[in-house]
Every structure is written in structure tokens, then in C-alpha cells.
């Protein structure tokens, strides 16, 4: 996946990071750079990238399913391990989405502002 195509179009946009644990924490300078951008295509690509962090929720569904199968097959140890993975995955997804939503809010505001101005 080309994670930073938006920066090829508008290099002034901040790098949100590429971690599976979510985007980096936004700083005031990041928000200011987004609000200064006038490229709707780059902002749209950035917004799409930020929304892709919702896909990490698959781990939340995978881990309890494996734990249930392990319990049915009589492997309590494997079930406990995957329940721990479930807890960690849940925390990771919530944190990734929390950070991504902060970025999304600023990007969405800028897109709305540009559209309202007819740019």
C-alpha cells in the first residue's frame, strides 16, 4: 500500500506515520499544516489513509474465535493466550482509532472549508 501518496501531491502535509499501532500523535504544527493545504486530492488521500486504521479491528474478531475453537478442542492454554491477544488487540485498535480520529477531524474540517469556499 502506498501510504504516503498524499505527500507526493502536497509535500507540505505532515507525515502521519505508518505504524500498525496507529498514526502518530498530532501536534499543533501538524494541524496548522493541514489547515494551510489547498489540495483537495491530497487531503482526500490523507483522509482515506487515516480511515484505513479501522481495518485493524480484524484482530479483535480473530482472537476470540481462535480462543473459542481452542476451548472446544480442550486447549485451555491456547484459549488463554488468545484471550490475552484479544485484550491487547482491543486496546491497540482503540488507541489507533483515537489518534486517527483526531487527524480525521482536522482533515475533514479543512476539506469542508475548501468546498464551502468553492476551491
MMTF fields as JSON, N, C-alpha, C and O atoms, coordinates in Angstrom:
{
  "mmtfVersion": "1.0.0",
  "mmtfProducer": "UNKNOWN",
  "numBonds": 475,
  "numAtoms": 476,
  "numGroups": 119,
  "numChains": 1,
  "numModels": 1,
  "chainsPerModel": [1],
  "groupsPerChain": [119],
  "chainIdList": ["A"],
  "bondAtomList": [4, 2, 8, 6, 12, 10, 16, 14, 20, 18, 24, 22, 28, 26, 32, 30, 36, 34, 40, 38, 44, 42, 48, 46, 52, 50, 56, 54, 60, 58, 64, 62, 68, 66, 72, 70, 76, 74, 80, 78, 84, 82, 88, 86, 92, 90, 96, 94, 100, 98, 104, 102, 108, 106, 112, 110, 116, 114, 120, 118, 124, 122, 128, 126, 132, 130, 136, 134, 140, 138, 144, 142, 148, 146, 152, 150, 156, 154, 160, 158, 164, 162, 168, 166, 172, 170, 176, 174, 180, 178, 184, 182, 188, 186, 192, 190, 196, 194, 200, 198, 204, 202, 208, 206, 212, 210, 216, 214, 220, 218, 224, 222, 228, 226, 232, 230, 236, 234, 240, 238, 244, 242, 248, 246, 252, 250, 256, 254, 260, 258, 264, 262, 268, 266, 272, 270, 276, 274, 280, 278, 284, 282, 288, 286, 292, 290, 296, 294, 300, 298, 304, 302, 308, 306, 312, 310, 316, 314, 320, 318, 324, 322, 328, 326, 332, 330, 336, 334, 340, 338, 344, 342, 348, 346, 352, 350, 356, 354, 360, 358, 364, 362, 368, 366, 372, 370, 376, 374, 380, 378, 384, 382, 388, 386, 392, 390, 396, 394, 400, 398, 404, 402, 408, 406, 412, 410, 416, 414, 420, 418, 424, 422, 428, 426, 432, 430, 436, 434, 440, 438, 444, 442, 448, 446, 452, 450, 456, 454, 460, 458, 464, 462, 468, 466, 472, 470],
  "bondOrderList": [1, 1, 1, 1, 1, 1, 1, 1, 1, 1, 1, 1, 1, 1, 1, 1, 1, 1, 1, 1, 1, 1, 1, 1, 1, 1, 1, 1, 1, 1, 1, 1, 1, 1, 1, 1, 1, 1, 1, 1, 1, 1, 1, 1, 1, 1, 1, 1, 1, 1, 1, 1, 1, 1, 1, 1, 1, 1, 1, 1, 1, 1, 1, 1, 1, 1, 1, 1, 1, 1, 1, 1, 1, 1, 1, 1, 1, 1, 1, 1, 1, 1, 1, 1, 1, 1, 1, 1, 1, 1, 1, 1, 1, 1, 1, 1, 1, 1, 1, 1, 1, 1, 1, 1, 1, 1, 1, 1, 1, 1, 1, 1, 1, 1, 1, 1, 1, 1],
  "groupList": [{"groupName": "UNK", "atomNameList": ["N", "CA", "C", "O"], "elementList": ["N", "C", "C", "O"], "formalChargeList": [0, 0, 0, 0], "bondAtomList": [1, 0, 2, 1, 3, 2], "bondOrderList": [1, 1, 2], "singleLetterCode": "X", "chemCompType": "L-PEPTIDE LINKING"}],
  "groupTypeList": [0, 0, 0, 0, 0, 0, 0, 0, 0, 0, 0, 0, 0, 0, 0, 0, 0, 0, 0, 0, 0, 0, 0, 0, 0, 0, 0, 0, 0, 0, 0, 0, 0, 0, 0, 0, 0, 0, 0, 0, 0, 0, 0, 0, 0, 0, 0, 0, 0, 0, 0, 0, 0, 0, 0, 0, 0, 0, 0, 0, 0, 0, 0, 0, 0, 0, 0, 0, 0, 0, 0, 0, 0, 0, 0, 0, 0, 0, 0, 0, 0, 0, 0, 0, 0, 0, 0, 0, 0, 0, 0, 0, 0, 0, 0, 0, 0, 0, 0, 0, 0, 0, 0, 0, 0, 0, 0, 0, 0, 0, 0, 0, 0, 0, 0, 0, 0, 0, 0],
  "groupIdList": [1, 2, 3, 4, 5, 6, 7, 8, 9, 10, 11, 12, 13, 14, 15, 16, 17, 18, 19, 20, 21, 22, 23, 24, 25, 26, 27, 28, 29, 30, 31, 32, 33, 34, 35, 36, 37, 38, 39, 40, 41, 42, 43, 44, 45, 46, 47, 48, 49, 50, 51, 52, 53, 54, 55, 56, 57, 58, 59, 60, 61, 62, 63, 64, 65, 66, 67, 68, 69, 70, 71, 72, 73, 74, 75, 76, 77, 78, 79, 80, 81, 82, 83, 84, 85, 86, 87, 88, 89, 90, 91, 92, 93, 94, 95, 96, 97, 98, 99, 100, 101, 102, 103, 104, 105, 106, 107, 108, 109, 110, 111, 112, 113, 114, 115, 116, 117, 118, 119],
  "secStructList": [7, 7, 6, 6, 2, 2, 2, 2, 2, 7, 6, 6, 1, 7, 7, 7, 7, 7, 7, 6, 6, 7, 7, 7, 7, 7, 7, 2, 2, 2, 2, 2, 2, 2, 2, 2, 7, 7, 7, 2, 2, 2, 2, 2, 2, 2, 2, 2, 2, 2, 2, 4, 4, 4, 4, 4, 4, 2, 2, 2, 2, 2, 2, 2, 2, 2, 2, 2, 2, 2, 2, 2, 6, 6, 7, 2, 2, 2, 2, 2, 2, 2, 2, 2, 2, 2, 2, 2, 2, 2, 2, 2, 2, 2, 2, 2, 2, 2, 2, 2, 2, 2, 2, 2, 2, 2, 2, 2, 2, 2, 2, 2, 2, 2, 2, 2, 2, 6, 7],
  "xCoordList": [0.838, 0.0, 0.884, 1.845, 0.551, 1.297, 0.757, -0.208, 1.383, 0.827, 0.943, 0.14, 1.912, 2.118, 1.965, 2.685, 1.055, 0.827, 0.363, 0.645, -0.333, -0.805, 0.36, 0.238, 1.496, 2.667, 3.382, 4.112, 3.192, 3.745, 3.019, 3.617, 1.738, 0.927, 1.112, 1.231, 1.138, 1.318, 2.339, 1.97, 3.632, 4.684, 4.603, 5.263, 3.801, 3.678, 2.813, 2.83, 2.062, 1.238, 2.125, 3.147, 1.758, 2.59, 2.533, 1.563, 3.585, 3.656, 2.938, 3.355, 1.871, 1.117, 1.727, 1.31, 2.705, 3.334, 2.747, 1.716, 3.404, 2.968, 2.838, 2.784, 2.789, 2.733, 1.397, 0.352, 1.43, 0.186, -0.565, -1.763, 0.144, -0.489, -1.208, -1.773, -1.189, -1.92, -1.017, 0.208, -1.632, -0.845, -0.176, -0.565, 0.83, 1.494, 0.533, -0.482, 0.847, 0.026, 0.19, 1.303, -0.923, -0.899, -0.399, -0.756, 0.426, 0.923, 0.217, -0.391, 0.309, -0.294, 0.239, -0.523, 1.524, 2.13, 1.515, 1.348, 1.177, 0.546, -0.824, -1.159, -1.603, -2.934, -2.828, -3.624, -1.862, -1.685, -1.307, -1.776, -0.467, -0.074, -1.272, -1.43, -2.111, -3.312, -4.24, -4.777, -4.432, -5.339, -4.798, -5.557, -3.51, -2.925, -2.988, -2.805, -3.244, -3.268, -4.479, -5.562, -4.281, -5.385, -5.636, -6.438, -4.965, -5.09, -6.106, -5.818, -7.297, -8.357, -7.997, -8.371, -7.282, -6.893, -5.976, -6.187, -4.965, -4.035, -4.764, -4.526, -5.643, -6.403, -7.327, -7.484, -7.932, -8.787, -8.003, -8.469, -6.808, -5.957, -5.526, -5.488, -5.207, -4.837, -6.011, -5.824, -7.192, -8.378, -8.63, -8.942, -8.496, -8.665, -7.646, -7.976, -6.404, -5.366, -5.701, -5.547, -6.149, -6.489, -7.667, -7.698, -8.612, -9.765, -9.379, -10.088, -8.264, -7.85, -7.46, -7.365, -7.235, -6.896, -8.063, -7.858, -9.262, -10.401, -10.23, -10.8, -9.458, -9.255, -8.486, -8.545, -7.775, -7.035, -7.96, -7.504, -9.241, -10.21, -10.368, -10.972, -9.848, -9.929, -9.317, -9.79, -8.279, -7.64, -8.581, -8.484, -9.491, -10.44, -11.386, -11.782, -11.747, -12.649, -11.904, -12.449, -10.672, -9.888, -9.538, -9.719, -9.047, -8.543, -9.609, -9.34, -10.799, -11.788, -12.289, -12.663, -12.296, -12.719, -11.734, -12.139, -10.447, -9.431, -9.517, -9.364, -9.758, -9.888, -11.071, -10.968, -12.184, -13.357, -13.074, -13.444, -12.427, -12.073, -11.123, -11.262, -10.164, -9.209, -9.936, -9.624, -10.897, -11.673, -12.467, -12.522, -13.078, -13.84, -12.929, -13.318, -11.703, -10.749, -10.019, -9.204, -10.305, -9.748, -8.4, -7.723, -7.997, -6.694, -6.893, -6.994, -6.947, -7.17, -6.02, -6.251, -4.799, -3.627, -3.695, -3.469, -4.006, -4.11, -5.25, -5.128, -6.36, -7.503, -7.124, -7.489, -6.395, -5.979, -5.04, -5.152, -4.13, -3.186, -3.952, -3.667, -4.924, -5.661, -6.634, -6.967, -7.09, -7.893, -7.023, -7.48, -5.764, -4.826, -4.552, -4.476, -4.405, -4.209, -5.426, -5.289, -6.614, -7.839, -7.8, -8.13, -7.402, -7.321, -6.323, -6.607, -5.156, -4.127, -4.593, -4.393, -5.211, -5.701, -6.778, -6.811, -7.652, -8.714, -8.129, -8.551, -7.157, -6.52, -5.814, -5.914, -5.098, -4.364, -5.3, -5.029, -6.409, -7.364, -7.994, -8.141, -8.366, -8.971, -8.0, -8.401, -6.736, -5.738, -5.481, -5.366, -5.392, -5.176, -6.334, -6.117, -7.556, -8.719, -8.803, -9.205, -8.431, -8.457, -7.523, -7.907, -6.312, -5.352, -5.811, -5.737, -6.285, -6.723, -7.896, -7.965, -8.814, -9.978, -9.564, -10.207, -8.513, -8.031, -7.56, -7.894, -6.78, -6.308, -7.489, -7.576, -8.401, -9.559, -10.385, -10.874, -10.537, -11.313, -10.735, -11.475, -9.43, -8.784, -8.87, -9.164, -8.616, -8.673, -10.089, -10.274, -11.078, -12.475, -12.867, -13.565, -12.422, -12.698, -12.102, -12.749, -10.864, -10.21, -10.904, -11.1, -11.275, -11.98, -13.302, -13.643, -14.04, -15.328, -15.126, -15.916, -14.075, -13.793, -13.479, -13.965, -12.661, -12.318, -13.539, -13.72, -14.362, -15.575, -16.52, -17.108, -16.663, -17.557, -17.077, -17.885, -15.78, -15.209, -15.229, -14.96, -15.55, -15.598, -14.229, -14.052, -13.265, -11.911, -11.718, -10.639],
  "yCoordList": [-1.177, 0.0, 1.241, 1.334, 2.176, 3.43, 4.357, 5.09, 4.315, 5.001, 6.514, 7.22, 7.016, 8.463, 9.106, 10.052, 8.617, 9.22, 10.667, 11.497, 10.964, 12.336, 13.301, 14.466, 12.83, 13.705, 13.889, 14.865, 12.979, 13.171, 14.327, 15.073, 14.464, 15.518, 16.844, 17.894, 16.794, 18.009, 17.724, 17.306, 17.952, 17.648, 18.464, 18.135, 19.522, 20.318, 19.632, 20.026, 18.613, 17.893, 17.063, 16.537, 16.939, 16.2, 14.696, 14.168, 14.029, 12.574, 12.03, 12.296, 11.277, 10.757, 9.486, 9.023, 8.92, 7.691, 6.476, 6.566, 5.337, 4.108, 2.936, 1.788, 3.186, 2.119, 1.399, 2.024, 0.084, -0.687, -0.298, -0.553, 0.318, 0.75, 2.084, 2.6, 2.637, 3.872, 5.024, 4.918, 6.129, 7.307, 7.907, 7.639, 8.718, 9.391, 10.388, 10.749, 10.819, 11.823, 13.152, 13.557, 13.818, 15.059, 16.216, 16.35, 17.033, 18.249, 19.448, 19.334, 20.567, 21.792, 22.112, 22.541, 21.913, 22.189, 21.312, 21.754, 20.062, 19.16, 19.699, 19.731, 20.117, 20.661, 21.936, 22.149, 22.768, 24.01, 23.731, 24.418, 22.731, 22.368, 21.851, 22.175, 21.052, 20.547, 21.703, 21.76, 22.618, 23.75, 24.726, 25.537, 24.661, 25.525, 24.895, 25.588, 23.59, 22.896, 23.32, 23.547, 23.423, 23.753, 22.647, 22.826, 21.515, 20.428, 19.399, 18.597, 19.428, 18.512, 17.049, 16.178, 16.773, 15.391, 14.857, 13.756, 15.629, 15.199, 15.032, 14.067, 15.965, 15.865, 14.646, 13.976, 14.357, 13.18, 11.888, 10.958, 11.829, 10.648, 10.49, 9.379, 11.597, 11.564, 11.056, 10.225, 11.544, 11.112, 9.613, 8.898, 9.152, 7.722, 6.876, 5.818, 7.35, 6.619, 6.553, 5.505, 7.652, 7.675, 6.749, 6.11, 6.677, 5.787, 4.321, 3.457, 4.024, 2.63, 2.003, 0.78, 2.816, 2.254, 1.493, 0.745, 1.66, 0.879, -0.589, -1.463, -0.867, -2.245, -3.078, -4.307, -2.442, -3.195, -3.897, -4.703, -3.606, -4.242, -5.731, -6.434, -6.23, -7.657, -8.53, -9.639, -8.041, -8.805, -9.007, -10.001, -8.061, -8.183, -9.353, -10.04, -9.581, -10.685, -12.019, -13.06, -11.985, -13.203, -13.885, -15.095, -13.135, -13.724, -14.465, -15.589, -13.915, -14.685, -15.913, -16.911, -15.844, -17.011, -18.161, -19.307, -17.853, -18.882, -19.393, -20.591, -18.501, -18.91, -19.865, -20.86, -19.565, -20.442, -21.811, -22.833, -21.834, -23.107, -23.893, -25.107, -23.203, -23.875, -24.477, -25.591, -23.748, -24.283, -25.515, -26.494, -25.474, -26.623, -27.841, -28.975, -27.569, -28.659, -29.048, -29.97, -28.352, -28.702, -28.103, -28.577, -27.093, -26.473, -25.148, -24.089, -25.22, -24.038, -23.045, -21.836, -23.533, -22.65, -21.784, -20.576, -22.404, -21.65, -20.634, -19.506, -21.046, -20.13, -18.914, -17.789, -19.131, -18.021, -17.089, -15.869, -17.639, -16.828, -15.951, -14.761, -16.548, -15.761, -14.778, -13.767, -15.048, -14.046, -12.861, -11.717, -13.138, -12.045, -11.24, -10.012, -11.941, -11.267, -10.39, -9.282, -10.903, -10.139, -8.827, -7.77, -8.894, -7.688, -6.694, -5.499, -7.181, -6.31, -5.718, -4.531, -6.542, -6.059, -4.998, -3.999, -5.217, -4.242, -2.903, -1.863, -2.922, -1.686, -0.997, 0.22, -1.777, -1.213, -0.558, 0.541, -1.233, -0.683, 0.591, 1.573, 0.582, 1.791, 2.96, 4.08, 2.723, 3.792, 4.278, 5.48, 3.343, 3.722, 4.569, 5.582, 4.161, 4.912, 6.267, 7.255, 6.325, 7.601, 8.612, 9.754, 8.183, 9.083, 9.429, 10.585, 8.427, 8.674, 9.642, 10.489, 9.536, 10.432, 11.883, 12.796, 12.103, 13.479, 14.058, 15.187, 13.261, 13.697, 13.878, 14.883, 12.904, 12.965, 14.23, 14.837, 14.621, 15.821, 17.055, 17.868, 17.205, 18.38, 18.31, 19.313, 17.132, 16.978, 17.241, 17.945, 16.684, 16.877, 18.35, 18.862, 19.023, 20.457, 21.237, 22.124, 20.908, 21.633, 21.358, 22.276, 20.112, 19.792, 20.554, 21.131, 20.555, 21.27, 22.767, 23.398, 23.32, 24.744, 25.057, 26.046, 24.202, 24.424, 24.279, 25.057, 23.288, 23.084, 24.276, 24.741, 24.761, 25.9, 27.154, 27.982, 27.282, 28.437, 28.249, 29.185, 27.029, 26.748, 26.523, 26.733, 26.101, 25.872, 24.461, 24.107],
  "zCoordList": [0.0, 0.0, 0.0, 0.763, -0.851, -0.919, 0.164, -0.055, 1.321, 2.48, 2.415, 3.025, 1.695, 1.729, 0.356, 0.039, -0.452, -1.759, -1.622, -2.486, -0.556, -0.352, -0.238, -0.617, 0.281, 0.414, -0.91, -1.08, -1.849, -3.19, -3.88, -4.655, -3.592, -4.206, -3.479, -4.111, -2.156, -1.349, -0.249, 0.849, -0.542, 0.438, 1.725, 2.711, 1.722, 2.944, 3.998, 5.164, 3.598, 4.566, 5.49, 5.048, 6.745, 7.692, 7.454, 6.91, 7.872, 7.812, 9.051, 10.178, 8.843, 9.989, 10.561, 11.622, 9.871, 10.334, 9.649, 8.983, 9.813, 9.14, 10.103, 9.662, 11.369, 12.353, 12.327, 12.146, 12.507, 12.626, 13.896, 14.019, 14.836, 16.091, 15.942, 16.906, 14.748, 14.517, 14.142, 14.206, 13.75, 13.392, 14.626, 15.763, 14.369, 15.486, 16.122, 15.525, 17.307, 17.974, 17.247, 16.91, 17.012, 16.262, 17.123, 18.294, 16.511, 17.158, 16.519, 15.454, 17.174, 16.655, 15.259, 14.393, 15.034, 13.73, 12.639, 11.502, 12.992, 12.031, 11.623, 10.438, 12.602, 12.329, 11.493, 10.578, 11.8, 11.051, 9.599, 8.692, 9.379, 8.009, 7.22, 6.043, 7.862, 7.194, 6.851, 5.744, 7.784, 7.552, 6.505, 5.975, 6.201, 5.177, 3.788, 2.787, 3.715, 2.425, 1.605, 2.145, 0.295, -0.607, -1.628, -2.545, -1.483, -2.448, -1.968, -1.08, -2.563, -2.152, -2.405, -1.62, -3.483, -3.768, -2.674, -2.165, -2.314, -1.271, 0.064, 0.79, 0.379, 1.637, 1.618, 2.638, 0.48, 0.362, 0.538, 1.196, -0.051, 0.123, 1.579, 2.106, 2.214, 3.624, 4.464, 5.352, 4.192, 4.936, 4.731, 5.683, 3.516, 3.243, 3.987, 4.522, 4.017, 4.748, 6.237, 6.863, 6.792, 8.213, 8.517, 9.568, 7.62, 7.833, 7.717, 8.232, 7.048, 6.904, 8.235, 8.335, 9.249, 10.558, 11.182, 12.138, 10.677, 11.166, 10.795, 11.449, 9.76, 9.321, 10.342, 10.3, 11.244, 12.257, 13.236, 14.047, 13.172, 14.068, 13.796, 14.606, 12.689, 12.384, 13.465, 13.711, 14.107, 15.183, 16.359, 17.078, 16.551, 17.658, 17.413, 18.355, 16.165, 15.85, 15.77, 16.135, 15.298, 15.1, 16.418, 16.554, 17.374, 18.625, 19.426, 19.85, 19.662, 20.423, 19.669, 20.284, 18.339, 17.563, 17.761, 17.955, 17.711, 17.944, 19.38, 19.62, 20.33, 21.735, 21.908, 22.626, 21.256, 21.352, 20.756, 21.333, 19.619, 18.991, 19.886, 20.034, 20.479, 21.38, 22.584, 23.005, 23.134, 24.266, 23.856, 24.6, 22.682, 22.18, 22.017, 22.296, 21.554, 21.35, 22.632, 22.626, 23.731, 25.024, 25.351, 26.264, 24.642, 24.902, 25.64, 25.02, 26.946, 27.772, 27.648, 27.619, 27.575, 27.482, 26.232, 26.294, 25.1, 23.848, 23.943, 23.466, 24.563, 24.718, 25.547, 25.204, 26.637, 27.496, 26.739, 26.859, 25.974, 25.195, 24.202, 24.067, 23.511, 22.519, 23.145, 22.527, 24.341, 25.044, 25.45, 25.441, 25.808, 26.097, 24.826, 24.866, 23.703, 22.418, 22.105, 21.585, 22.428, 22.218, 22.996, 22.457, 24.25, 25.065, 24.51, 24.431, 24.124, 23.55, 22.222, 21.963, 21.387, 20.09, 20.287, 19.569, 21.255, 21.519, 21.918, 21.414, 22.823, 23.27, 22.103, 21.943, 21.286, 20.16, 19.161, 18.678, 18.849, 17.888, 18.437, 17.709, 19.707, 20.288, 20.24, 19.921, 20.55, 20.531, 19.105, 18.868, 18.157, 16.757, 16.245, 15.58, 16.548, 16.106, 16.804, 16.188, 18.071, 18.792, 18.125, 17.87, 17.851, 17.189, 15.779, 15.362, 15.045, 13.668, 13.632, 12.741, 14.576, 14.606, 14.835, 14.318, 15.594, 15.784, 14.448, 14.089, 13.726, 12.408, 11.463, 10.757, 11.451, 10.562, 10.792, 9.84, 12.044, 12.356, 11.697, 11.143, 11.749, 11.148, 9.625, 8.973, 9.056, 7.596, 7.09, 6.097, 7.765, 7.366, 7.451, 6.576, 8.492, 8.632, 7.474, 6.918, 7.11, 6.007, 4.677, 3.88, 4.432, 3.19, 3.13, 2.098, 4.226, 4.265, 4.016, 3.314, 4.591, 4.416, 2.945, 2.396, 2.317, 0.913, -0.001, -0.938, 0.282, -0.517, -0.356, -1.332, 0.857, 1.113, 0.375, -0.045, 0.225, -0.484, -1.994, -2.747, -2.435, -3.86, -4.485, -5.685, -3.686, -4.223, -4.675, -5.149]
}
